[in-house]
């Protein structure tokens, strides 16, 4: 059974389109994955920097950590 030339072009077009789509999906996944990791790292560092400032201020105000030892729920407030 012979295929007409039009069907051969159609099949080759579909195969090429699938390869191109797969390439773009893979490239987008790699780009998003690498940038998302950077975003997560920057966000965590920003939260830790803020937490450090809050703890430093709490230590300065109360002259120690005793208020955290006697009232552990303050850790959750300080993280806020």
C-alpha positions, 0 to 999 in steps of 0.5 A: 500500500503506497502512501500519498505524498500529502500524507507523508508531509502531514506525518512528517509535519506532526512528528517535527511539531511534536519534537519542537513542542517537547524541546520548548517544554523541556527548555521552559521546565529547566528555566523555571526550575533553576529560577524557582530555586533562586527565588526560594533561596532569596526568600528564605534569606530575606526571612532569616534576615528579618528574623535576625533583626527582630531577635537582635532588637528583642535581645537589646530591649530585654537584655537577654533571652529570659523572656523567651524561656519563660514565654515560649509562645513569643518565638512565634510572635518574633518569627511573624 
